[in-house]
């Protein structure tokens, strides 16, 4: 007798701060849309949920590292 295979669940969506404004500020190294670094953006899917949550909590404060004139 073989064990029944459990039904497959659809993949769970990963929370992301991306707002589809992808331009990196050379001075701060942060994306002007979401305020993440290129390394964070590239590795976002591989990060654990706790790490993504920690980074997302830091993003509002990162905005202050960008010259307001660049944000429109």
Biopython code that builds the backbone (N, CA, C, O; Angstrom):
import numpy as np
from Bio.PDB.StructureBuilder import StructureBuilder

atoms = [
    (1, "UNK", "N", (0.831, -1.182, 0.000)),
    (1, "UNK", "CA", (0.000, 0.000, 0.000)),
    (1, "UNK", "C", (0.875, 1.245, 0.000)),
    (1, "UNK", "O", (1.815, 1.338, 0.790)),
    (2, "UNK", "N", (0.589, 2.179, -0.852)),
    (2, "UNK", "CA", (1.375, 3.408, -0.874)),
    (2, "UNK", "C", (0.637, 4.512, -0.125)),
    (2, "UNK", "O", (-0.592, 4.559, -0.078)),
    (3, "UNK", "N", (1.428, 5.381, 0.445)),
    (3, "UNK", "CA", (0.831, 6.506, 1.185)),
    (3, "UNK", "C", (0.228, 7.488, 0.193)),
    (3, "UNK", "O", (0.774, 7.718, -0.886)),
    (4, "UNK", "N", (-0.886, 8.052, 0.570)),
    (4, "UNK", "CA", (-1.537, 9.043, -0.292)),
    (4, "UNK", "C", (-0.703, 10.316, -0.324)),
    (4, "UNK", "O", (-0.193, 10.761, 0.704)),
    (5, "UNK", "N", (-0.572, 10.886, -1.489)),
    (5, "UNK", "CA", (0.152, 12.141, -1.643)),
    (5, "UNK", "C", (-0.765, 13.285, -1.242)),
    (5, "UNK", "O", (-1.882, 13.394, -1.747)),
    (6, "UNK", "N", (-0.292, 14.153, -0.322)),
    (6, "UNK", "CA", (-1.148, 15.284, 0.073)),
    (6, "UNK", "C", (-1.361, 16.222, -1.108)),
    (6, "UNK", "O", (-0.492, 16.338, -1.973)),
    (7, "UNK", "N", (-2.500, 16.886, -1.151)),
    (7, "UNK", "CA", (-2.751, 17.824, -2.253)),
    (7, "UNK", "C", (-1.726, 18.947, -2.235)),
    (7, "UNK", "O", (-1.303, 19.403, -1.173)),
    (8, "UNK", "N", (-1.340, 19.378, -3.400)),
    (8, "UNK", "CA", (-0.377, 20.480, -3.512)),
    (8, "UNK", "C", (-1.058, 21.804, -3.230)),
    (8, "UNK", "O", (-2.170, 22.070, -3.686)),
    (9, "UNK", "N", (-0.369, 22.609, -2.479)),
    (9, "UNK", "CA", (-0.888, 23.954, -2.193)),
    (9, "UNK", "C", (-0.250, 24.922, -3.176)),
    (9, "UNK", "O", (0.915, 24.757, -3.540)),
    (10, "UNK", "N", (-0.989, 25.916, -3.604)),
    (10, "UNK", "CA", (-0.368, 26.914, -4.485)),
    (10, "UNK", "C", (0.713, 27.654, -3.699)),
    (10, "UNK", "O", (0.597, 27.817, -2.485)),
    (11, "UNK", "N", (1.766, 28.103, -4.391)),
    (11, "UNK", "CA", (2.815, 28.832, -3.679)),
    (11, "UNK", "C", (2.249, 30.081, -3.008)),
    (11, "UNK", "O", (1.387, 30.768, -3.556)),
    (12, "UNK", "N", (2.753, 30.353, -1.820)),
    (12, "UNK", "CA", (2.305, 31.521, -1.071)),
    (12, "UNK", "C", (3.007, 32.768, -1.609)),
    (12, "UNK", "O", (4.209, 32.745, -1.875)),
    (13, "UNK", "N", (2.262, 33.833, -1.763)),
    (13, "UNK", "CA", (2.833, 35.085, -2.247)),
    (13, "UNK", "C", (3.846, 35.616, -1.230)),
    (13, "UNK", "O", (3.648, 35.513, -0.020)),
    (14, "UNK", "N", (4.924, 36.179, -1.747)),
    (14, "UNK", "CA", (5.952, 36.768, -0.896)),
    (14, "UNK", "C", (5.676, 38.268, -0.806)),
    (14, "UNK", "O", (5.535, 38.943, -1.825)),
    (15, "UNK", "N", (5.602, 38.774, 0.405)),
    (15, "UNK", "CA", (5.403, 40.210, 0.601)),
    (15, "UNK", "C", (6.610, 40.956, 0.051)),
    (15, "UNK", "O", (7.751, 40.542, 0.260)),
    (16, "UNK", "N", (6.362, 42.038, -0.639)),
    (16, "UNK", "CA", (7.439, 42.837, -1.207)),
    (16, "UNK", "C", (7.066, 44.320, -1.164)),
    (16, "UNK", "O", (5.898, 44.672, -1.327)),
    (17, "UNK", "N", (8.043, 45.177, -0.946)),
    (17, "UNK", "CA", (7.771, 46.613, -0.961)),
    (17, "UNK", "C", (7.880, 47.222, -2.360)),
    (17, "UNK", "O", (7.749, 48.436, -2.514)),
    (18, "UNK", "N", (8.116, 46.406, -3.366)),
    (18, "UNK", "CA", (8.325, 46.901, -4.728)),
    (18, "UNK", "C", (7.104, 47.694, -5.204)),
    (18, "UNK", "O", (5.963, 47.257, -5.057)),
    (19, "UNK", "N", (7.376, 48.876, -5.780)),
    (19, "UNK", "CA", (6.304, 49.706, -6.335)),
    (19, "UNK", "C", (6.524, 49.930, -7.839)),
    (19, "UNK", "O", (5.937, 50.831, -8.439)),
    (20, "UNK", "N", (7.387, 49.086, -8.432)),
    (20, "UNK", "CA", (7.678, 49.118, -9.868)),
    (20, "UNK", "C", (8.305, 50.435, -10.323)),
    (20, "UNK", "O", (8.129, 50.838, -11.473)),
    (21, "UNK", "N", (9.020, 51.096, -9.447)),
    (21, "UNK", "CA", (9.816, 52.278, -9.777)),
    (21, "UNK", "C", (11.258, 51.873, -9.486)),
    (21, "UNK", "O", (11.767, 52.088, -8.385)),
    (22, "UNK", "N", (11.902, 51.289, -10.480)),
    (22, "UNK", "CA", (13.209, 50.688, -10.269)),
    (22, "UNK", "C", (14.321, 51.594, -10.794)),
    (22, "UNK", "O", (14.675, 51.548, -11.972)),
    (23, "UNK", "N", (14.853, 52.402, -9.914)),
    (23, "UNK", "CA", (15.976, 53.284, -10.232)),
    (23, "UNK", "C", (16.812, 53.404, -8.971)),
    (23, "UNK", "O", (16.306, 53.787, -7.916)),
    (24, "UNK", "N", (18.086, 53.080, -9.079)),
    (24, "UNK", "CA", (18.948, 53.102, -7.907)),
    (24, "UNK", "C", (19.676, 54.428, -7.819)),
    (24, "UNK", "O", (20.281, 54.886, -8.789)),
    (25, "UNK", "N", (19.614, 55.032, -6.660)),
    (25, "UNK", "CA", (20.315, 56.274, -6.362)),
    (25, "UNK", "C", (21.790, 55.943, -6.141)),
    (25, "UNK", "O", (22.131, 55.194, -5.225)),
    (26, "UNK", "N", (22.656, 56.497, -6.971)),
    (26, "UNK", "CA", (24.086, 56.207, -6.873)),
    (26, "UNK", "C", (24.707, 56.644, -5.571)),
    (26, "UNK", "O", (25.649, 56.014, -5.091)),
    (27, "UNK", "N", (24.201, 57.703, -4.994)),
    (27, "UNK", "CA", (24.763, 58.243, -3.749)),
    (27, "UNK", "C", (24.461, 57.352, -2.546)),
    (27, "UNK", "O", (25.358, 57.045, -1.762)),
    (28, "UNK", "N", (23.211, 56.939, -2.398)),
    (28, "UNK", "CA", (22.820, 56.134, -1.237)),
    (28, "UNK", "C", (22.875, 54.627, -1.511)),
    (28, "UNK", "O", (22.990, 53.830, -0.579)),
    (29, "UNK", "N", (22.792, 54.238, -2.789)),
    (29, "UNK", "CA", (22.742, 52.825, -3.137)),
    (29, "UNK", "C", (21.375, 52.208, -2.939)),
    (29, "UNK", "O", (21.235, 50.985, -2.961)),
    (30, "UNK", "N", (20.364, 53.042, -2.745)),
    (30, "UNK", "CA", (19.002, 52.558, -2.500)),
    (30, "UNK", "C", (18.120, 52.771, -3.723)),
    (30, "UNK", "O", (18.304, 53.725, -4.479)),
    (31, "UNK", "N", (17.160, 51.869, -3.906)),
    (31, "UNK", "CA", (16.172, 52.036, -4.956)),
    (31, "UNK", "C", (15.288, 53.233, -4.600)),
    (31, "UNK", "O", (14.862, 53.375, -3.454)),
    (32, "UNK", "N", (15.018, 54.085, -5.574)),
    (32, "UNK", "CA", (14.183, 55.263, -5.330)),
    (32, "UNK", "C", (12.716, 54.903, -5.149)),
    (32, "UNK", "O", (11.936, 55.731, -4.678)),
    (33, "UNK", "N", (12.325, 53.692, -5.510)),
    (33, "UNK", "CA", (10.931, 53.269, -5.351)),
    (33, "UNK", "C", (10.669, 52.579, -4.029)),
    (33, "UNK", "O", (9.695, 52.891, -3.345)),
    (34, "UNK", "N", (11.548, 51.628, -3.657)),
    (34, "UNK", "CA", (11.261, 50.817, -2.469)),
    (34, "UNK", "C", (12.285, 50.987, -1.348)),
    (34, "UNK", "O", (12.065, 50.514, -0.233)),
    (35, "UNK", "N", (13.398, 51.657, -1.634)),
    (35, "UNK", "CA", (14.447, 51.948, -0.644)),
    (35, "UNK", "C", (15.252, 50.725, -0.217)),
    (35, "UNK", "O", (15.896, 50.740, 0.832)),
    (36, "UNK", "N", (15.218, 49.652, -1.035)),
    (36, "UNK", "CA", (16.071, 48.500, -0.766)),
    (36, "UNK", "C", (17.381, 48.651, -1.526)),
    (36, "UNK", "O", (17.465, 49.418, -2.486)),
    (37, "UNK", "N", (18.405, 47.915, -1.092)),
    (37, "UNK", "CA", (19.673, 47.874, -1.816)),
    (37, "UNK", "C", (19.532, 46.885, -2.970)),
    (37, "UNK", "O", (18.608, 46.073, -2.994)),
    (38, "UNK", "N", (20.465, 46.963, -3.932)),
    (38, "UNK", "CA", (20.438, 46.010, -5.036)),
    (38, "UNK", "C", (20.593, 44.576, -4.527)),
    (38, "UNK", "O", (19.953, 43.662, -5.046)),
    (39, "UNK", "N", (21.430, 44.379, -3.525)),
    (39, "UNK", "CA", (21.634, 43.049, -2.953)),
    (39, "UNK", "C", (20.331, 42.522, -2.348)),
    (39, "UNK", "O", (19.992, 41.351, -2.523)),
    (40, "UNK", "N", (19.602, 43.386, -1.637)),
    (40, "UNK", "CA", (18.322, 42.980, -1.050)),
    (40, "UNK", "C", (17.304, 42.648, -2.132)),
    (40, "UNK", "O", (16.570, 41.667, -2.020)),
    (41, "UNK", "N", (17.260, 43.461, -3.174)),
    (41, "UNK", "CA", (16.308, 43.233, -4.264)),
    (41, "UNK", "C", (16.610, 41.898, -4.946)),
    (41, "UNK", "O", (15.711, 41.087, -5.168)),
    (42, "UNK", "N", (17.879, 41.680, -5.273)),
    (42, "UNK", "CA", (18.276, 40.463, -5.985)),
    (42, "UNK", "C", (18.023, 39.199, -5.165)),
    (42, "UNK", "O", (17.669, 38.160, -5.723)),
    (43, "UNK", "N", (18.200, 39.279, -3.857)),
    (43, "UNK", "CA", (18.053, 38.099, -3.021)),
    (43, "UNK", "C", (16.735, 37.987, -2.285)),
    (43, "UNK", "O", (16.583, 37.132, -1.412)),
    (44, "UNK", "N", (15.778, 38.840, -2.623)),
    (44, "UNK", "CA", (14.526, 38.929, -1.865)),
    (44, "UNK", "C", (13.823, 37.580, -1.721)),
    (44, "UNK", "O", (13.384, 37.231, -0.625)),
    (45, "UNK", "N", (13.712, 36.827, -2.794)),
    (45, "UNK", "CA", (12.993, 35.545, -2.751)),
    (45, "UNK", "C", (13.694, 34.527, -1.855)),
    (45, "UNK", "O", (13.041, 33.658, -1.278)),
    (46, "UNK", "N", (15.003, 34.628, -1.737)),
    (46, "UNK", "CA", (15.770, 33.659, -0.942)),
    (46, "UNK", "C", (15.778, 34.000, 0.548)),
    (46, "UNK", "O", (16.113, 33.149, 1.372)),
    (47, "UNK", "N", (15.415, 35.228, 0.902)),
    (47, "UNK", "CA", (15.400, 35.620, 2.309)),
    (47, "UNK", "C", (14.250, 34.953, 3.044)),
    (47, "UNK", "O", (13.205, 34.674, 2.455)),
    (48, "UNK", "N", (14.441, 34.701, 4.320)),
    (48, "UNK", "CA", (13.358, 34.168, 5.145)),
    (48, "UNK", "C", (12.342, 35.262, 5.443)),
    (48, "UNK", "O", (12.626, 36.452, 5.304)),
    (49, "UNK", "N", (11.179, 34.843, 5.845)),
    (49, "UNK", "CA", (10.106, 35.800, 6.127)),
    (49, "UNK", "C", (10.507, 36.789, 7.223)),
    (49, "UNK", "O", (10.187, 37.974, 7.128)),
    (50, "UNK", "N", (11.201, 36.321, 8.256)),
    (50, "UNK", "CA", (11.628, 37.213, 9.344)),
    (50, "UNK", "C", (12.585, 38.288, 8.834)),
    (50, "UNK", "O", (12.483, 39.451, 9.223)),
    (51, "UNK", "N", (13.511, 37.897, 7.966)),
    (51, "UNK", "CA", (14.479, 38.857, 7.418)),
    (51, "UNK", "C", (13.772, 39.869, 6.519)),
    (51, "UNK", "O", (14.071, 41.061, 6.581)),
    (52, "UNK", "N", (12.840, 39.410, 5.686)),
    (52, "UNK", "CA", (12.086, 40.343, 4.835)),
    (52, "UNK", "C", (11.282, 41.314, 5.697)),
    (52, "UNK", "O", (11.218, 42.505, 5.390)),
    (53, "UNK", "N", (10.676, 40.823, 6.761)),
    (53, "UNK", "CA", (9.896, 41.678, 7.658)),
    (53, "UNK", "C", (10.792, 42.721, 8.314)),
    (53, "UNK", "O", (10.409, 43.885, 8.431)),
    (54, "UNK", "N", (11.987, 42.307, 8.742)),
    (54, "UNK", "CA", (12.929, 43.246, 9.370)),
    (54, "UNK", "C", (13.327, 44.344, 8.392)),
    (54, "UNK", "O", (13.339, 45.522, 8.748)),
    (55, "UNK", "N", (13.652, 43.962, 7.167)),
    (55, "UNK", "CA", (14.052, 44.950, 6.161)),
    (55, "UNK", "C", (12.896, 45.891, 5.860)),
    (55, "UNK", "O", (13.092, 47.103, 5.777)),
    (56, "UNK", "N", (11.698, 45.352, 5.695)),
    (56, "UNK", "CA", (10.546, 46.200, 5.386)),
    (56, "UNK", "C", (10.278, 47.211, 6.499)),
    (56, "UNK", "O", (9.828, 48.324, 6.228)),
    (57, "UNK", "N", (10.548, 46.836, 7.739)),
    (57, "UNK", "CA", (10.362, 47.770, 8.856)),
    (57, "UNK", "C", (11.370, 48.909, 8.805)),
    (57, "UNK", "O", (11.086, 49.999, 9.302)),
    (58, "UNK", "N", (12.539, 48.681, 8.217)),
    (58, "UNK", "CA", (13.580, 49.708, 8.117)),
    (58, "UNK", "C", (13.359, 50.685, 6.962)),
    (58, "UNK", "O", (13.903, 51.789, 6.979)),
    (59, "UNK", "N", (12.580, 50.300, 5.971)),
    (59, "UNK", "CA", (12.472, 51.084, 4.739)),
    (59, "UNK", "C", (12.004, 52.525, 4.930)),
    (59, "UNK", "O", (12.584, 53.411, 4.303)),
    (60, "UNK", "N", (11.003, 52.818, 5.747)),
    (60, "UNK", "CA", (10.597, 54.226, 5.890)),
    (60, "UNK", "C", (11.739, 55.132, 6.363)),
    (60, "UNK", "O", (11.848, 56.269, 5.904)),
    (61, "UNK", "N", (12.577, 54.652, 7.259)),
    (61, "UNK", "CA", (13.702, 55.460, 7.753)),
    (61, "UNK", "C", (14.777, 55.633, 6.687)),
    (61, "UNK", "O", (15.497, 56.631, 6.697)),
    (62, "UNK", "N", (14.897, 54.690, 5.780)),
    (62, "UNK", "CA", (15.903, 54.782, 4.716)),
    (62, "UNK", "C", (15.605, 55.920, 3.757)),
    (62, "UNK", "O", (16.522, 56.454, 3.132)),
    (63, "UNK", "N", (14.362, 56.295, 3.631)),
    (63, "UNK", "CA", (13.982, 57.383, 2.723)),
    (63, "UNK", "C", (14.780, 58.647, 3.030)),
    (63, "UNK", "O", (15.105, 59.415, 2.125)),
    (64, "UNK", "N", (15.095, 58.862, 4.310)),
    (64, "UNK", "CA", (15.845, 60.059, 4.723)),
    (64, "UNK", "C", (17.274, 60.076, 4.190)),
    (64, "UNK", "O", (17.925, 61.121, 4.218)),
    (65, "UNK", "N", (17.775, 58.937, 3.704)),
    (65, "UNK", "CA", (19.119, 58.862, 3.173)),
    (65, "UNK", "C", (19.200, 59.314, 1.716)),
    (65, "UNK", "O", (20.287, 59.373, 1.140)),
    (66, "UNK", "N", (18.049, 59.633, 1.120)),
    (66, "UNK", "CA", (17.993, 60.038, -0.281)),
    (66, "UNK", "C", (17.647, 61.517, -0.362)),
    (66, "UNK", "O", (16.760, 61.999, 0.342)),
    (67, "UNK", "N", (18.359, 62.233, -1.230)),
    (67, "UNK", "CA", (18.089, 63.653, -1.458)),
    (67, "UNK", "C", (16.628, 63.798, -1.894)),
    (67, "UNK", "O", (16.227, 63.200, -2.892)),
    (68, "UNK", "N", (15.825, 64.585, -1.163)),
    (68, "UNK", "CA", (14.398, 64.738, -1.496)),
    (68, "UNK", "C", (14.157, 65.180, -2.933)),
    (68, "UNK", "O", (13.117, 64.846, -3.501)),
    (69, "UNK", "N", (15.075, 65.915, -3.537)),
    (69, "UNK", "CA", (14.900, 66.363, -4.910)),
    (69, "UNK", "C", (14.850, 65.175, -5.876)),
    (69, "UNK", "O", (14.265, 65.285, -6.953)),
    (70, "UNK", "N", (15.449, 64.059, -5.511)),
    (70, "UNK", "CA", (15.456, 62.873, -6.370)),
    (70, "UNK", "C", (14.142, 62.093, -6.277)),
    (70, "UNK", "O", (13.854, 61.259, -7.135)),
    (71, "UNK", "N", (13.363, 62.358, -5.259)),
    (71, "UNK", "CA", (12.126, 61.622, -5.047)),
    (71, "UNK", "C", (10.912, 62.272, -5.688)),
    (71, "UNK", "O", (9.835, 61.677, -5.738)),
    (72, "UNK", "N", (11.084, 63.480, -6.172)),
    (72, "UNK", "CA", (9.992, 64.166, -6.876)),
    (72, "UNK", "C", (9.099, 64.834, -5.968)),
    (72, "UNK", "O", (8.130, 65.457, -6.401)),
]
sb = StructureBuilder()
sb.init_structure("model")
sb.init_model(0)
sb.init_chain("A")
sb.init_seg("    ")
for serial, (resi, resn, name, xyz) in enumerate(atoms, 1):
    if name == "N":
        sb.init_residue(resn, " ", resi, " ")
    sb.init_atom(name, np.array(xyz, "f"), 0.0, 1.0, " ", f" {name:<3s}", serial, name[0])
structure = sb.get_structure()
